[in-house]
Amino acid sequence: MANRLEGKVAIVTGGGSGIGEAICKKFASEGAKVVVAGLPEDPVEEVASEIQQKGGAAVAFKGDLSLWAQAQQCVQRAVQEYGKLDILINNAGVFVETNYLTDFTEESFDYMIRNNVKTTFMMSKAALPELQKNKGNIVTAGSEAGVLGIPQNTPYGGTKAFNIAFSKGLAAEQAAFGVRCNVVGPGPIDTAWTHKETGPMDKEMEKTNNQANLLGRRGTPEEVANVYLFLASDEASYVTGAVYMVDGGITIGKGPIGEKADEALSQQPKGELDLEHAMDGHTSIRR
Ligand SMILES: NC(=O)c1ccc[n+]([C@@H]2O[C@H](COP(=O)([O-])OP(=O)(O)OC[C@H]3O[C@@H](n4cnc5c(N)ncnc54)[C@H](O)[C@@H]3O)[C@@H](O)[C@H]2O)c1
């Protein structure tokens, strides 16, 4: 155990699985007292008790954090249990359907708005009065999809773009109260979502995801948690309004997506201009 979060109290939403579990365990191993928050069916109690078994401090909170009353109860739980709140990690989120927009269901769209967008809004709103008391901070889950968009789940990218713009605005607004706000933007991470067996991606999407980043593999939940740790700690005292990508370079190397383009789009148009000097070796580079 190290002590980069010694004395801090943190809520981690979506803390029962995937990246959230890694954040909870990382934070606890660095001395934080953690509220592991998730939906009633999430294994939040298991994660809290696993932390306790290793000598860390954690309690579980079960509730739908897109609802104002339950978001408030979650913050109260932290204050009742540990006396204060220093850190809010808005990690909860869903990725339910992959489909072309023409077939994308309104139910999935509403579901993502509720769980990716409203959770961030409600939890930030509920936590801020406590965070302001302690000059705390918020770190929210973006995604490479929130920067670049993502085909066959276009609304998901939109919800993550919301989280990015929301956090930047909040950083500007809350600086006056001493509260920092940042975003972590994961690329394809090795959780249930990015496996065809356990998520909505088909075999081809799974393969493209792995090929589309510079490192040629999924990131691990722990590699993402490491960056949450830095941003939530006092070491990041001069970092606010930032988006830290943890994406294996996917935002600068989108990979072989062009191979899938429709033939009509992948043919160069002839054009009308008489261009003689584009491809004949004339260049200013080596003159
Ligand atoms: N896995 C990836 O490749 C990836 C990539 C980019 C961004 N992200 C982001 O990271 C975060 C975690 O993703 P993950 O892969 O670990 O997924 P996950 O499904 O393992 O974890 C998300 C958790 O959030 C919980 N949750 C959802 N809605 C909630 C609500 N209303 N109230 C309380 N809890 C709620 C879920 O039940 C789940 O336990 C998400 O915000 C996601 O958008 C993940």
The ligand as an ORCA input file, in Angstrom:
! r2SCAN-3c Opt
* xyz 0 1
  N     -14.499     -0.527    -21.607
  C     -14.122      0.337    -22.521
  O     -13.535     -0.037    -23.529
  C     -14.404      1.818    -22.329
  C     -13.925      2.707    -23.299
  C     -14.167      4.066    -23.154
  C     -14.857      4.530    -22.055
  N     -15.303      3.652    -21.117
  C     -16.055      4.205    -19.991
  O     -15.586      3.685    -18.769
  C     -16.678      3.527    -17.874
  C     -16.676      2.107    -17.314
  O     -16.792      1.165    -18.352
  P     -16.581     -0.411    -18.134
  O     -16.094     -0.970    -19.395
  O     -15.820     -0.623    -16.905
  O     -18.099     -0.888    -17.984
  P     -18.851     -1.769    -16.874
  O     -20.173     -2.106    -17.432
  O     -17.993     -2.899    -16.392
  O     -18.990     -0.737    -15.678
  C     -19.939      0.291    -15.663
  C     -20.711      0.209    -14.373
  O     -21.569      1.356    -14.246
  C     -22.769      0.895    -13.636
  N     -23.880      1.824    -13.886
  C     -24.438      2.110    -15.082
  N     -25.479      2.947    -14.925
  C     -25.560      3.214    -13.593
  C     -26.447      3.980    -12.796
  N     -27.483      4.652    -13.345
  N     -26.266      4.008    -11.461
  C     -25.261      3.300    -10.891
  N     -24.393      2.547    -11.589
  C     -24.545      2.496    -12.932
  C     -23.009     -0.467    -14.303
  O     -23.955     -1.237    -13.625
  C     -21.610     -1.039    -14.311
  O     -21.313     -1.752    -13.124
  C     -17.947      3.883    -18.640
  O     -18.356      5.200    -18.314
  C     -17.510      3.812    -20.074
  O     -18.248      4.679    -20.906
  C     -15.106      2.307    -21.232
*
